[in-house]
Amino acid sequence: MDETARNKRASAQGGVKRGALEWGLPGRGGKLQSIGVFCGSNTGAGSAYAEAARRLARAIAGRGLRLVYGGGSIGLMGVLGEAALAAGGRVTGVTPRRLLEREVVLRGLSELRVVETMLERKALMAELSDAFVALPGGLGTMDELFEMLTWTQLGLQRKPCALLDVDDYYAKLAAFLDHAVAQRFITPQHRAMLIVERDAETVLDRLAATPLPDVSKWMDRKPA
């Protein structure tokens, strides 16, 4: 049983199993080795989103980090994977078999992991990644990002998440999360877990250096 599965099982039984590193700086041995990236299967309006994906891919490859992403060949996913490979980076794609059969998977990946379902895809990307970045994307990108953020909030993993806010794409989402803090549905500490930056290099710097909180999500729960 992998660590994510053990943590989920422990949580369901009333306790959370944490790794030897406990809480603090992210990564393995305090150092990031792989970055999971979520992004759209469309390129969006204009060229800014695709250029941001290329910059992020080059930044990840330039630091010797492994890119873990959905393995697609179209949209921002394709731009990201191609740019990372062109920069000499290591790229692992994780794709459901159904998408592989539709031939929308990027060829030439360093590694391709094939799973049966979208849920398995998220779980495997979580297992393979030390931190996560969301480029602009749609419903799937939001689903993936917030599941990873929630797992960290609950203590099922200790992996930071970031938004690469290209041309204010995520500005209203960030404002909504601030509103949720004001309305006491998210703690300020958990809101701060989601890094928001415009520059790829700055995002990676902050993912490596931002400590993770050890704070309960239940603000109205009284101590035992």
C-alpha positions in Angstrom: 0.0 0.0 0.0 1.5 3.4 -1.0 1.8 6.3 1.5 -1.2 8.2 0.2 -3.4 5.1 0.6 -2.1 4.4 4.1 -2.8 8.0 5.1 -6.3 7.9 3.7 -6.9 4.6 5.6 -5.5 6.0 8.8 -7.6 9.1 8.5 -10.8 7.0 8.0 -9.9 5.1 11.2 -9.6 8.3 13.2 -5.9 9.1 13.0 -3.5 10.5 10.4 -0.3 8.7 9.7 2.4 11.2 8.8 5.8 10.6 7.3 9.1 10.8 9.1 9.6 14.4 8.0 6.4 15.5 9.9 5.4 19.1 9.0 7.7 21.8 7.8 9.4 22.4 4.5 8.1 20.3 1.6 10.0 17.7 -0.5 11.9 14.6 0.2 14.7 15.2 2.7 13.7 18.9 2.5 14.4 19.1 -1.2 11.9 19.1 -4.1 12.6 16.5 -6.8 9.4 16.5 -8.8 6.7 19.0 -9.7 3.2 18.1 -10.6 1.5 20.5 -13.0 -2.2 20.8 -13.8 -3.3 22.8 -16.8 -5.8 23.0 -19.6 -6.3 20.8 -22.6 -7.0 24.0 -24.5 -4.5 26.8 -25.0 -6.9 29.6 -24.1 -7.3 33.0 -25.7 -4.2 34.7 -26.9 -0.6 33.5 -26.6 0.2 34.4 -23.0 -1.0 31.1 -21.5 1.1 29.0 -23.8 4.2 31.1 -23.3 3.7 30.8 -19.5 3.6 27.0 -19.9 6.8 27.1 -21.8 8.5 29.3 -19.2 7.4 27.0 -16.4 8.6 23.9 -18.3 12.0 25.4 -18.9 12.3 26.5 -15.2 11.4 23.0 -14.0 13.9 21.4 -16.4 16.6 24.0 -15.6 16.5 23.1 -12.0 16.9 19.4 -12.7 13.4 18.6 -11.4 11.1 16.1 -12.9 7.8 17.3 -14.5 4.8 15.1 -13.7 1.7 16.0 -15.7 -1.3 14.5 -17.4 0.6 13.3 -20.5 -1.5 15.1 -23.1 -0.3 16.3 -26.5 -3.0 19.0 -26.9 -3.7 22.4 -25.3 -1.4 23.7 -22.6 -0.6 20.2 -21.6 1.0 19.6 -25.0 2.9 22.9 -24.9 4.2 22.1 -21.4 5.3 18.6 -22.1 7.0 19.5 -25.4 8.8 22.5 -23.9 10.1 20.4 -21.0 11.4 17.7 -23.3 13.0 20.3 -25.6 14.8 21.8 -22.5 16.3 18.4 -21.7 13.9 17.7 -18.8 12.6 14.5 -17.4 8.9 14.2 -18.0 6.4 11.7 -16.6 3.0 11.6 -18.1 0.1 10.0 -16.2 -2.9 9.2 -18.4 -6.1 7.2 -18.2 -6.2 4.3 -20.8 -9.2 5.9 -22.5 -7.2 9.0 -23.5 -4.3 6.8 -24.6 -6.7 5.0 -27.0 -7.8 8.3 -28.4 -4.2 9.1 -29.3 -4.0 12.4 -27.5 -1.0 11.4 -25.4 2.4 13.1 -26.1 5.0 10.9 -27.7 8.6 10.8 -26.6 7.9 11.2 -22.8 10.6 10.0 -20.5 8.0 7.8 -18.8 4.3 7.1 -19.4 2.2 5.7 -16.6 -1.2 4.4 -17.7 -4.1 4.1 -15.3 -7.7 3.1 -15.6 -9.6 6.1 -14.2 -9.3 9.8 -13.6 -9.3 9.1 -9.8 -6.3 6.8 -10.2 -4.6 9.5 -12.3 -4.9 12.0 -9.5 -3.7 9.6 -6.9 -0.6 8.6 -8.9 0.3 12.2 -9.7 0.1 12.9 -5.9 2.3 10.0 -5.2 4.9 11.0 -7.8 5.0 14.7 -7.1 6.5 16.7 -4.2 4.6 19.9 -5.0 2.0 21.2 -7.4 1.5 24.1 -9.8 -1.7 25.0 -11.6 -1.4 26.8 -14.9 -4.6 28.3 -16.4 -7.2 25.6 -17.0 -10.8 24.6 -16.7 -12.9 22.3 -14.5 -10.4 19.4 -14.6 -7.6 21.7 -13.5 -9.7 23.1 -10.6 -10.7 19.6 -9.5 -7.0 18.4 -9.4 -5.6 21.5 -7.7 -8.2 21.6 -4.9 -8.1 17.9 -4.2 -4.3 18.2 -3.7 -4.8 21.3 -1.5 -7.4 19.5 0.6 -5.2 16.5 1.1 -2.5 18.8 2.4 -5.0 20.7 4.6 -6.2 17.4 6.2 -2.6 16.1 6.7 -2.9 13.3 4.2 0.2 14.6 2.5 2.6 17.5 3.0 2.9 19.0 -0.5 2.4 22.7 -1.3 0.3 24.0 -4.1 0.6 27.1 -6.3 -1.3 29.1 -8.9 0.7 30.5 -11.8 -1.5 33.6 -12.3 -1.0 34.5 -15.9 -2.6 37.9 -16.8 -4.8 37.8 -13.6 -6.4 34.5 -14.7 -6.7 33.4 -11.1 -7.2 36.9 -9.5 -11.0 36.3 -8.9 -10.4 32.8 -7.6 -7.8 34.2 -5.1 -10.3 36.9 -4.1 -13.0 34.2 -3.6 -10.7 32.3 -1.2 -10.0 35.5 0.7 -13.8 35.9 1.0 -14.1 32.4 2.3 -11.5 33.3 5.0 -13.5 36.3 6.0 -16.6 34.2 6.2 -14.8 31.6 8.4 -14.9 28.7 6.1 -11.1 28.6 5.5 -8.5 29.4 8.1 -6.0 32.1 7.2 -3.2 29.5 7.6 -4.8 27.2 5.1 -5.5 30.0 2.7 -1.8 30.9 2.9 -0.9 27.3 1.8 -2.0 28.2 -1.8 0.8 30.3 -3.3 -0.1 32.8 -6.0 2.6 34.2 -8.2 3.0 35.5 -11.8 6.6 34.3 -12.4 7.6 30.6 -12.9 11.0 30.9 -11.1 9.4 32.7 -8.2 6.7 30.0 -7.9 9.4 27.3 -7.7 11.4 29.2 -5.1 8.3 29.6 -2.9 7.3 26.0 -3.3 10.7 24.9 -2.0 10.7 27.4 0.9 7.2 27.8 2.2 6.5 25.8 5.4 3.2 24.0 5.8 0.9 24.7 8.8 -0.2 22.2 11.4 -3.6 23.8 12.1 -7.0 22.1 12.3 -9.5 23.0 9.6 -12.3 22.9 12.1 -12.5 26.4 13.6 -15.7 25.6 15.7 -14.4 22.4 17.2 -13.6 22.7 20.9 -10.5 21.1 22.3 -11.0 17.8 24.1 
